[in-house]
Amino acid sequence: MTGEPCTCEACVLAGCDKPPVTLAKLGNYPERQLHGRELKRWYANEDTRKVMWDAVKRRINQIPGITAQRGDEPR
């Protein structure tokens, strides 16, 4: 996902300033690149997942038993 922002007409109209994403071939669906609204929606979902996992990590780190098992706290 590294690269330059897509400058195709669909991406410019959608206001997406990120590089295109290629979806792998899956079953009967061919490999394809996301552009425009689909690309913007994919990045929005990606950002949502990152926020969710960060919250899960923070909650796990707050559990005393888990931190004691990791050796982060003096015994």
Summary of the structure (lengths in Angstrom):
residues: 75
radius of gyration: 19.2
end to end distance: 43.0
largest distance: 60.3
contacts: 149
relative contact order: 0.13
helix: 52%
strand: 11%
